[in-house]
Amino acid sequence: MKHILLVTVPRLLLGLIFLVSAVDGFWFLATGSHLIHPPTSPKGLEFELALQNSDFFWPFLKSVNLAGALSLLLNIVPALGLALIAPVMAVIVLFHLTINPQGLPVAIILIVSGGLLVYAYRERYAALLR
């Protein structure tokens, strides 16, 4: 039961969050509109628009989101999936702390879920810290 609460639930939650993000991002690329768009500050919208207008970063970001999400959801090399999305999570948390405080609940979910998984997979990351 402890494993389910401390590993499986955070893994599936992060996988779903990043899967929805990827699907919405690819939908935007195909149609120019979002399926889901949470409340975003004017400065946050500027930041998002800059990423979308770069012509390369948005598809790359959404591809990383998709790869990380599938890895977590399918439980196939989930430590690698978490490592892929960790930099994205850091940017999302900083984004909500500095530009878009309406999204702080999402940032907290990412911090808690990501922290639990980093702890659960700590042995897999140990070689990186030697």
C-alpha positions as CSV (number, residue, x, y, z in Angstrom):
1,M,0.0,0.0,0.0
2,K,2.9,2.4,0.9
3,H,4.4,1.8,-2.6
4,I,1.1,2.7,-4.3
5,L,0.8,6.0,-2.4
6,L,4.4,7.0,-2.6
7,V,5.3,5.8,-6.1
8,T,2.4,4.7,-8.3
9,V,0.0,7.6,-7.6
10,P,2.7,10.3,-8.2
11,R,4.0,8.5,-11.3
12,L,0.5,8.3,-12.8
13,L,-0.4,11.8,-11.8
14,L,2.7,13.3,-13.4
15,G,2.2,11.1,-16.4
16,L,-1.3,12.3,-16.9
17,I,-0.4,16.0,-16.4
18,F,2.3,15.7,-19.0
19,L,0.2,13.6,-21.4
20,V,-2.5,16.3,-21.3
21,S,0.1,19.0,-21.8
22,A,1.6,17.1,-24.8
23,V,-1.8,16.5,-26.4
24,D,-2.9,20.1,-25.9
25,G,0.5,21.3,-27.4
26,F,0.2,19.1,-30.5
27,W,-3.5,20.1,-30.9
28,F,-2.3,23.8,-30.8
29,L,0.3,23.0,-33.5
30,A,-2.4,21.4,-35.7
31,T,-5.2,23.9,-35.1
32,G,-3.9,27.1,-33.5
33,S,-6.1,26.7,-30.5
34,H,-5.9,25.0,-27.2
35,L,-8.1,22.2,-25.9
36,I,-7.3,23.3,-22.3
37,H,-6.0,26.6,-21.2
38,P,-5.9,27.4,-17.5
39,P,-6.0,31.0,-16.3
40,T,-2.8,32.7,-17.3
41,S,-1.5,36.2,-16.5
42,P,-0.8,38.6,-19.4
43,K,2.9,38.2,-18.8
44,G,2.5,34.4,-18.8
45,L,0.6,34.5,-22.1
46,E,3.5,36.5,-23.6
47,F,6.0,33.9,-22.4
48,E,3.9,31.1,-23.9
49,L,3.4,32.9,-27.2
50,A,7.2,33.4,-27.4
51,L,7.7,29.7,-27.0
52,Q,5.1,28.9,-29.6
53,N,6.4,31.5,-32.1
54,S,10.0,30.1,-31.9
55,D,9.0,27.5,-34.6
56,F,11.2,24.9,-33.0
57,F,10.9,24.9,-29.2
58,W,7.2,24.2,-28.8
59,P,7.2,20.9,-30.8
60,F,10.4,19.9,-29.0
61,L,8.9,20.7,-25.6
62,K,5.7,18.8,-26.3
63,S,7.7,15.8,-27.6
64,V,9.7,15.7,-24.4
65,N,6.4,16.0,-22.4
66,L,5.0,13.1,-24.4
67,A,8.1,10.9,-24.0
68,G,8.2,11.5,-20.3
69,A,4.5,11.0,-19.9
70,L,4.4,7.7,-21.7
71,S,7.4,6.5,-19.8
72,L,5.7,7.2,-16.5
73,L,2.3,6.0,-17.5
74,L,3.5,2.8,-19.0
75,N,6.1,2.3,-16.2
76,I,8.8,1.7,-18.8
77,V,12.1,3.2,-17.5
78,P,10.1,5.7,-15.3
79,A,13.3,7.1,-13.8
80,L,14.4,8.2,-17.3
81,G,10.9,9.6,-18.0
82,L,11.2,11.7,-14.8
83,A,14.7,12.8,-15.8
84,L,13.3,14.0,-19.1
85,I,10.5,16.1,-17.6
86,A,12.4,17.3,-14.6
87,P,13.8,20.4,-16.3
88,V,10.3,21.2,-17.7
89,M,8.9,20.8,-14.2
90,A,11.5,23.3,-12.9
91,V,10.5,25.8,-15.5
92,I,6.8,25.3,-14.8
93,V,7.4,25.8,-11.0
94,L,9.5,28.9,-11.6
95,F,6.9,30.2,-14.1
96,H,4.1,29.9,-11.5
97,L,6.2,31.3,-8.7
98,T,7.2,34.4,-10.6
99,I,4.9,35.1,-13.6
100,N,1.6,33.2,-13.0
101,P,0.7,32.7,-9.4
102,Q,-2.7,31.4,-10.3
103,G,-1.0,28.2,-11.1
104,L,0.7,27.6,-7.8
105,P,-1.5,24.6,-7.0
106,V,-0.1,22.9,-10.1
107,A,3.5,23.9,-9.1
108,I,2.9,22.3,-5.6
109,I,1.6,19.1,-7.2
110,L,4.7,18.9,-9.4
111,I,7.0,19.5,-6.5
112,V,5.4,16.9,-4.2
113,S,5.0,14.3,-6.9
114,G,8.4,14.8,-8.5
115,G,10.0,14.8,-5.1
116,L,8.4,11.5,-4.1
117,L,9.6,10.0,-7.4
118,V,13.1,11.3,-7.1
119,Y,13.3,9.7,-3.7
120,A,11.8,6.5,-4.9
121,Y,14.3,6.3,-7.8
122,R,17.3,7.7,-5.9
123,E,19.3,4.6,-6.5
124,R,18.9,4.9,-10.2
125,Y,20.2,8.5,-10.0
126,A,23.1,7.8,-7.6
127,A,25.7,7.3,-10.4
128,L,25.0,10.8,-11.7
129,L,26.1,12.3,-8.3
130,R,29.4,10.5,-8.0
